[in-house]
């Protein structure tokens, strides 16, 4: 994921270290040595997210947070904290900070946190664009693809959007569950109202409770002022609860009450408030399994599952790959200020054969990488093949090893197992190499090279 991040720290070595880590993840970096300089950088460069040290001279991280509320209260700020300042960082989150990372932090943790911050920013921006006055007919093209699966899903979304019922969107990671949720909101009668999002997996139970229901001043350490929660702020609009399966049992009970009675109390208050907020929940887990293992309340599951939507994985709608790639190449070129590019026929064939374990998000990342790294306006198969074949071959090898381990045959080499599985697939597909490669999740060229090598070594019949 690309995005522009402002790194704020009074120590040059820390700015360089954090910036290098985020740059390797594809983010664009600008930096500032203190809060005052950061505000100037924000005005000039308009970053997607800010990560700032908590302790700095002149203006510290908390001071920067307060100023950001005046300049751009929707710009996410992540704080870097030392061991003894975690309580201050938690309090800062209750005052509007997006998140915090504790030093010393792992690179993966830092990248994941900033990706979430950038996604949060873009969700707010897209929501604002939708509120600017669009009709449901204008919004439906958000659902890219003309496959039978997507046409059926578009019809279902139109029907659901006309209702005020609670929606449960289920699907694997990266399939576009948030896109479905935003489309429902944009096609509904609430489209001119706000849509807010809460990532239930990113916050602790206590922070999530405050985020959802708000709190009163003095209700806990660090609650220096009253704060409205997302339910209250989304009154009349839509509230998206992302990864709903991750909330604690205590919060599940409070959420159930809101869904049943449209009522809640802020943390530390006895005043019951009425709210009209449509809830759309997403999950990549089967909530019925969570109910069975006792981690999710059955009554809450029934309340959420009023209008269920299953978003199929990309491997089940490969016909949508050309439309999706064209959409991503167009929008990414506009965002990066580059000329429009396209995949050649061989590259598109590789994309159509791939099984996409990371779903639509992985395809978007491939398109973004191709725009940056390819030369000229045509993206060739040679450019993208290394990004796909390694994963495909690994999947084939893993499946082959699993099959071998489950069998009662005598031990074989890894190459023998692979050859046996490929020949079985080739026989099953009556010698059709394209169908065989697709079923195995490898490229036709990769399959051809393997067969040629085996023929030369007399390991398979020359007629294969």
C-alpha positions as CSV (number, residue, x, y, z in Angstrom):
1,X,0.0,0.0,0.0
2,X,1.2,3.4,-0.9
3,X,0.5,6.5,1.2
4,X,2.3,9.6,2.4
5,X,3.5,9.5,6.1
6,X,4.9,12.3,8.1
7,X,7.5,11.1,10.6
8,X,8.0,13.5,13.6
9,X,10.9,13.1,16.0
10,X,13.6,15.4,17.4
11,X,16.2,12.7,16.8
12,X,17.5,12.3,13.3
13,X,18.5,8.7,13.7
14,X,14.9,7.8,14.8
15,X,13.4,9.7,11.8
16,X,15.7,7.8,9.5
17,X,15.0,4.4,11.0
18,X,11.2,4.8,11.0
19,X,11.3,6.3,7.5
20,X,13.4,3.5,6.1
21,X,11.1,0.9,7.5
22,X,8.0,2.5,6.1
23,X,9.6,3.2,2.7
24,X,10.4,-0.5,2.3
25,X,6.7,-1.1,2.7
26,X,6.0,1.2,-0.2
27,X,5.1,4.4,1.7
28,X,6.3,7.9,0.8
29,X,8.0,9.6,3.7
30,X,8.4,13.2,4.8
31,X,9.9,14.2,8.2
32,X,10.0,17.0,10.7
33,X,12.1,17.5,13.9
34,X,9.4,18.9,16.1
35,X,5.7,19.6,16.3
36,X,5.9,23.2,14.9
37,X,7.8,22.0,11.8
38,X,5.3,19.2,11.5
39,X,2.4,21.5,11.2
40,X,4.1,23.4,8.4
41,X,4.9,20.1,6.6
42,X,1.2,19.1,6.9
43,X,0.0,22.3,5.3
44,X,2.5,22.0,2.4
45,X,2.5,18.2,1.8
46,X,-0.9,16.9,3.0
47,X,0.2,13.5,4.3
48,X,-2.2,10.6,4.8
49,X,-1.0,9.8,8.3
50,X,1.4,11.1,11.0
51,X,3.6,9.2,13.4
52,X,5.2,11.3,16.1
53,X,7.4,10.8,19.2
54,X,5.5,11.6,22.4
55,X,8.4,13.4,24.1
56,X,9.9,16.3,22.1
57,X,11.0,19.9,22.9
58,X,8.9,23.0,22.1
59,X,5.8,21.0,21.0
60,X,5.4,17.3,22.1
61,X,3.2,14.7,20.6
62,X,0.2,15.7,22.7
63,X,0.6,19.3,21.7
64,X,0.7,18.2,18.1
65,X,-2.4,16.2,18.6
66,X,-4.3,19.2,20.0
67,X,-3.2,21.4,17.1
68,X,-4.1,18.7,14.5
69,X,-7.7,18.8,15.8
70,X,-7.8,22.5,14.8
71,X,-6.0,22.0,11.4
72,X,-7.3,18.6,10.3
73,X,-9.2,16.6,12.9
74,X,-9.5,13.6,10.5
75,X,-5.7,13.2,10.0
76,X,-4.7,10.0,12.0
77,X,-1.8,10.5,14.4
78,X,0.2,7.5,15.8
79,X,2.4,8.1,18.8
80,X,5.7,6.5,19.6
81,X,6.2,5.9,23.3
82,X,8.8,4.7,25.7
83,X,8.1,2.2,28.4
84,X,7.2,4.7,31.1
85,X,4.7,6.7,28.9
86,X,2.2,4.1,27.8
87,X,-0.4,5.5,30.2
88,X,-0.1,8.9,28.6
89,X,-0.4,7.3,25.1
90,X,-3.5,5.5,26.1
91,X,-5.0,8.7,27.4
92,X,-4.0,10.4,24.1
93,X,-6.0,7.8,22.2
94,X,-9.0,8.7,24.2
95,X,-8.4,12.3,23.2
96,X,-8.3,11.4,19.5
97,X,-4.9,9.8,18.7
98,X,-5.3,6.9,16.2
99,X,-3.0,4.5,17.9
100,X,0.5,4.1,19.6
101,X,3.5,1.9,19.2
102,X,5.9,1.2,22.1
103,X,9.6,1.5,21.7
104,X,11.5,-0.6,20.8
105,X,9.0,-1.8,18.2
106,X,9.1,-4.5,15.5
107,X,9.2,-3.3,11.9
108,X,6.1,-5.4,11.0
109,X,4.1,-3.9,13.9
110,X,5.0,-0.4,12.8
111,X,4.1,-1.0,9.1
112,X,0.8,-2.7,10.1
113,X,-0.2,0.2,12.4
114,X,0.6,2.8,9.7
115,X,-1.3,0.8,7.0
116,X,-4.4,0.8,9.3
117,X,-4.0,4.6,9.8
118,X,-3.8,5.2,6.0
119,X,-6.8,3.0,5.4
120,X,-8.7,4.9,8.0
121,X,-7.9,8.2,6.4
122,X,-8.9,7.0,2.9
123,X,-12.2,5.6,4.3
124,X,-13.0,9.0,5.7
125,X,-12.1,10.7,2.4
126,X,-14.2,8.3,0.3
127,X,-17.1,8.7,2.7
128,X,-16.9,12.5,2.3
129,X,-16.9,12.1,-1.5
130,X,-20.0,9.9,-1.4
131,X,-21.8,12.5,0.8
132,X,-21.1,15.2,-1.8
133,X,-24.2,14.1,-3.7
134,X,-24.3,10.9,-5.7
135,X,-27.2,8.6,-6.7
136,X,-27.3,4.9,-6.1
137,X,-26.9,4.4,-9.9
138,X,-23.6,6.4,-9.7
139,X,-22.3,4.3,-6.8
140,X,-22.9,0.8,-8.0
141,X,-19.8,1.0,-10.3
142,X,-17.9,0.7,-7.0
143,X,-18.5,-3.0,-7.5
144,X,-16.0,-3.8,-10.2
145,X,-16.7,-6.9,-12.3
146,X,-19.3,-8.3,-14.7
147,X,-19.2,-12.0,-13.6
148,X,-22.4,-13.8,-12.8
149,X,-21.3,-13.8,-9.1
150,X,-20.8,-10.0,-9.0
151,X,-24.1,-9.3,-10.9
152,X,-25.9,-11.4,-8.3
153,X,-24.1,-9.6,-5.5
154,X,-24.9,-6.2,-6.9
155,X,-28.6,-7.1,-7.0
156,X,-28.5,-8.3,-3.4
157,X,-26.8,-5.1,-2.3
158,X,-29.5,-2.9,-3.9
159,X,-32.2,-4.9,-2.1
160,X,-30.4,-4.7,1.2
161,X,-29.6,-1.0,0.8
162,X,-33.3,-0.2,0.7
163,X,-33.7,-1.6,4.2
164,X,-32.6,-0.3,7.6
165,X,-31.8,-3.8,8.9
166,X,-28.4,-4.9,10.4
167,X,-26.0,-6.3,7.8
168,X,-23.3,-9.0,8.3
169,X,-20.7,-9.1,5.6
170,X,-18.6,-12.3,5.6
171,X,-15.6,-13.1,3.4
172,X,-11.9,-13.9,3.4
173,X,-9.4,-11.1,4.1
174,X,-8.9,-8.8,1.1
175,X,-12.1,-9.6,-0.8
176,X,-13.5,-6.1,-0.4
177,X,-15.9,-6.3,2.5
178,X,-15.5,-2.6,3.4
179,X,-16.3,-1.7,-0.3
180,X,-19.5,-3.7,0.0
181,X,-20.4,-1.9,3.3
182,X,-19.6,1.6,1.8
183,X,-21.7,0.7,-1.3
184,X,-24.7,-0.3,0.9
185,X,-24.5,3.0,2.7
186,X,-24.1,5.0,-0.5
187,X,-27.2,3.4,-2.0
188,X,-29.3,3.7,1.1
189,X,-31.6,6.6,2.3
190,X,-28.8,7.4,4.8
191,X,-26.3,8.3,2.1
192,X,-26.3,12.0,3.0
193,X,-25.5,11.1,6.6
194,X,-22.2,10.1,8.0
195,X,-20.7,6.6,7.8
196,X,-18.1,5.8,10.5
197,X,-15.8,2.8,10.8
198,X,-14.3,1.1,13.9
199,X,-11.7,-1.7,13.6
200,X,-12.7,-3.9,16.5
201,X,-9.4,-6.0,16.2
202,X,-7.2,-2.9,16.6
203,X,-8.3,-1.8,20.0
204,X,-8.3,-3.3,23.5
205,X,-11.6,-4.0,25.1
206,X,-11.6,-0.8,27.3
207,X,-10.5,1.5,24.5
208,X,-13.1,-0.1,22.1
209,X,-15.9,0.5,24.7
210,X,-15.0,4.2,24.9
211,X,-14.6,4.4,21.1
212,X,-18.1,2.9,20.6
213,X,-20.1,4.4,23.4
214,X,-18.1,7.5,24.5
215,X,-17.2,8.5,28.0
216,X,-17.9,11.2,30.6
217,X,-15.2,13.5,32.0
218,X,-13.4,11.8,34.9
219,X,-14.9,8.4,34.3
220,X,-11.3,6.9,34.2
221,X,-7.7,8.0,34.5
222,X,-7.0,10.3,31.5
223,X,-10.6,11.1,30.7
224,X,-10.1,14.9,31.0
225,X,-13.1,15.8,28.9
226,X,-16.4,14.2,27.8
227,X,-16.1,12.4,24.5
228,X,-18.9,11.2,22.2
229,X,-18.6,7.6,20.9
230,X,-19.1,6.3,17.4
231,X,-22.7,5.3,18.0
232,X,-23.6,8.8,19.0
233,X,-21.6,10.4,16.2
234,X,-23.2,8.1,13.6
235,X,-26.7,8.8,14.7
236,X,-28.9,8.9,11.6
237,X,-26.1,7.3,9.5
238,X,-24.2,4.1,9.4
239,X,-21.6,2.5,11.7
240,X,-19.3,-0.1,10.2
241,X,-17.9,-2.6,12.8
242,X,-14.9,-4.2,11.1
243,X,-13.8,-7.7,12.4
244,X,-16.8,-8.0,14.8
245,X,-15.7,-11.4,15.9
246,X,-12.8,-9.9,17.9
247,X,-14.9,-8.0,20.5
248,X,-14.9,-9.2,24.1
249,X,-17.9,-11.0,25.8
250,X,-18.6,-7.9,27.9
251,X,-18.8,-5.7,24.9
252,X,-20.9,-8.2,23.1
253,X,-23.6,-7.8,25.7
254,X,-23.5,-4.0,25.5
255,X,-23.6,-4.2,21.7
256,X,-26.6,-6.6,21.8
257,X,-28.6,-4.0,23.8
258,X,-27.9,-1.3,21.3
259,X,-29.1,-3.5,18.4
260,X,-32.2,-4.6,20.3
261,X,-33.3,-1.3,21.9
262,X,-31.2,1.4,20.2
263,X,-30.1,2.6,23.6
264,X,-26.8,2.9,25.4
265,X,-24.9,4.9,28.2
266,X,-21.6,6.5,27.9
267,X,-18.8,5.1,30.1
268,X,-19.2,6.6,33.5
269,X,-22.8,7.9,32.9
270,X,-26.2,6.7,34.0
271,X,-28.0,8.7,31.4
272,X,-29.6,6.5,28.8
273,X,-29.3,7.8,25.2
274,X,-31.4,6.9,22.2
275,X,-29.6,6.4,18.9
276,X,-30.6,5.6,15.3
277,X,-27.5,4.1,13.7
278,X,-27.5,1.3,11.1
279,X,-24.9,-1.3,11.9
280,X,-22.9,-3.1,9.2
281,X,-20.5,-5.7,10.6
282,X,-17.8,-7.5,8.8
283,X,-15.9,-10.7,9.6
284,X,-13.4,-13.1,8.0
285,X,-14.4,-15.8,10.4
286,X,-17.5,-18.0,10.4
287,X,-19.5,-16.6,13.4
288,X,-21.5,-19.8,13.7
289,X,-18.3,-21.6,14.5
290,X,-17.5,-18.9,17.0
291,X,-20.9,-19.5,18.6
292,X,-20.2,-23.2,18.7
293,X,-16.9,-22.8,20.5
294,X,-18.4,-20.2,23.0
295,X,-16.4,-17.2,21.9
296,X,-19.4,-15.4,20.4
297,X,-22.9,-14.9,21.8
298,X,-25.6,-16.7,19.9
299,X,-28.2,-14.0,20.5
300,X,-25.8,-11.3,19.2
301,X,-25.1,-13.5,16.1
302,X,-28.8,-13.7,15.3
303,X,-29.1,-9.9,15.8
304,X,-26.2,-9.3,13.4
305,X,-27.1,-11.9,10.8
306,X,-30.4,-10.3,9.8
307,X,-29.2,-9.5,6.3
308,X,-26.2,-11.6,5.5
309,X,-23.8,-11.1,2.6
310,X,-21.1,-13.5,1.5
311,X,-18.4,-11.9,-0.6
312,X,-16.7,-14.7,-2.7
313,X,-12.9,-14.9,-3.0
314,X,-11.3,-13.7,-6.2
315,X,-10.4,-17.3,-7.2
316,X,-14.1,-18.0,-7.6
317,X,-14.7,-15.0,-9.9
318,X,-11.6,-14.9,-12.1
319,X,-13.6,-13.4,-14.9
320,X,-13.5,-10.2,-13.0
321,X,-9.7,-9.9,-13.0
322,X,-9.5,-7.9,-16.3
323,X,-12.1,-5.3,-15.1
324,X,-10.4,-5.1,-11.7
325,X,-6.9,-4.6,-13.2
326,X,-8.1,-1.9,-15.6
327,X,-9.8,-0.1,-12.7
328,X,-6.7,-0.3,-10.5
329,X,-4.3,0.7,-13.2
330,X,-6.5,3.7,-14.1
331,X,-7.0,5.0,-10.5
332,X,-3.4,4.3,-9.4
333,X,-2.0,6.1,-12.5
334,X,-4.2,9.1,-11.7
335,X,-3.1,9.1,-8.0
336,X,0.6,8.8,-8.9
337,X,0.4,11.3,-11.7
338,X,1.7,8.7,-14.2
339,X,0.5,7.7,-17.7
340,X,-2.0,5.0,-18.2
341,X,-0.5,1.5,-18.4
342,X,-1.9,-1.9,-19.4
343,X,-1.0,-5.6,-19.1
344,X,-0.1,-7.4,-22.3
345,X,-1.9,-10.6,-23.3
346,X,0.6,-13.0,-21.7
347,X,0.6,-11.0,-18.4
348,X,-3.2,-11.0,-18.3
349,X,-3.1,-14.8,-18.9
350,X,-0.8,-15.2,-15.8
351,X,-3.2,-13.0,-13.8
352,X,-6.2,-15.1,-14.9
353,X,-4.5,-18.3,-13.9
354,X,-3.3,-17.2,-10.5
355,X,-5.5,-18.3,-7.5
356,X,-5.1,-15.0,-5.5
357,X,-4.7,-16.2,-1.9
358,X,-4.7,-12.4,-0.9
359,X,-7.8,-11.8,-3.0
360,X,-8.6,-8.3,-4.5
361,X,-6.1,-6.6,-2.2
362,X,-3.3,-8.7,-3.5
363,X,-4.3,-7.9,-7.1
364,X,-4.3,-4.2,-6.2
365,X,-0.8,-4.5,-4.8
366,X,0.4,-6.3,-7.9
367,X,-1.0,-3.5,-10.1
368,X,0.6,-0.8,-7.9
369,X,4.0,-2.6,-8.0
370,X,3.7,-3.0,-11.8
371,X,3.0,0.7,-12.3
372,X,6.1,1.7,-10.3
373,X,8.6,-1.0,-11.5
374,X,7.6,-1.6,-15.2
375,X,9.2,0.5,-18.0
376,X,7.1,1.9,-20.8
377,X,3.3,1.8,-21.0
378,X,3.0,-2.0,-21.5
379,X,3.4,-4.3,-18.4
380,X,4.8,-7.6,-19.7
381,X,4.5,-11.1,-18.2
382,X,8.2,-11.1,-17.4
383,X,7.7,-8.2,-15.0
384,X,5.0,-9.9,-12.9
385,X,5.9,-13.6,-13.3
386,X,8.4,-13.6,-10.4
387,X,5.8,-12.1,-8.1
388,X,3.3,-14.9,-8.9
389,X,5.1,-18.1,-9.8
390,X,7.0,-18.3,-6.5
391,X,3.8,-18.3,-4.5
392,X,2.1,-20.7,-7.0
393,X,4.9,-23.2,-6.9
394,X,5.0,-23.1,-3.2
395,X,1.3,-23.9,-3.1
396,X,1.7,-26.8,-5.4
397,X,4.6,-28.2,-3.4
398,X,2.8,-27.8,-0.2
399,X,-0.3,-29.6,-1.5
400,X,1.9,-32.4,-3.0
401,X,3.8,-32.9,0.3
402,X,0.5,-33.0,2.2
403,X,-0.8,-35.6,-0.2
404,X,2.3,-37.6,0.1
405,X,2.3,-37.5,3.9
406,X,-1.3,-38.7,4.0
407,X,-0.5,-41.7,1.7
408,X,0.8,-45.1,2.6
409,X,3.4,-45.1,-0.2
410,X,7.1,-45.6,0.2
411,X,9.1,-42.5,0.7
412,X,9.7,-40.4,-2.5
413,X,11.7,-37.3,-3.3
414,X,10.0,-34.0,-3.4
415,X,10.5,-33.9,-7.2
416,X,8.9,-37.3,-7.6
417,X,5.9,-36.2,-5.6
418,X,5.6,-33.0,-7.6
419,X,5.8,-34.9,-10.9
420,X,3.3,-37.4,-9.8
421,X,0.7,-34.7,-8.9
422,X,1.2,-32.8,-12.1
423,X,0.8,-35.9,-14.2
424,X,-2.4,-36.8,-12.3
425,X,-3.8,-33.3,-13.0
426,X,-2.8,-33.5,-16.6
427,X,-4.6,-36.8,-17.0
428,X,-7.6,-35.5,-15.2
429,X,-7.8,-32.6,-17.7
430,X,-7.3,-34.9,-20.7
431,X,-3.9,-33.4,-21.6
432,X,-5.2,-29.8,-21.7
433,X,-2.2,-27.8,-20.4
434,X,-4.1,-24.5,-19.8
435,X,-6.7,-26.2,-17.6
436,X,-4.1,-28.3,-15.8
437,X,-2.0,-25.2,-15.0
438,X,-5.0,-23.3,-13.7
439,X,-6.1,-26.2,-11.5
440,X,-2.6,-26.5,-10.0
441,X,-2.2,-22.7,-9.6
442,X,0.9,-22.5,-11.8
443,X,1.6,-20.8,-15.2
444,X,1.3,-22.6,-18.5
445,X,4.9,-21.8,-19.3
446,X,6.0,-23.2,-15.9
447,X,4.1,-26.4,-16.6
448,X,5.6,-26.7,-20.1
449,X,9.2,-26.2,-18.9
450,X,8.7,-29.0,-16.3
451,X,7.3,-31.4,-18.8
452,X,10.1,-30.6,-21.3
453,X,12.7,-31.3,-18.6
454,X,11.1,-34.6,-17.6
455,X,10.9,-35.7,-21.3
456,X,14.6,-34.9,-21.8
457,X,15.5,-37.1,-18.8
458,X,13.1,-39.9,-19.9
459,X,11.0,-39.4,-16.7
460,X,7.7,-39.1,-18.6
461,X,6.4,-40.4,-21.9
462,X,7.3,-38.3,-25.0
463,X,3.6,-38.1,-25.9
464,X,2.7,-36.2,-22.7
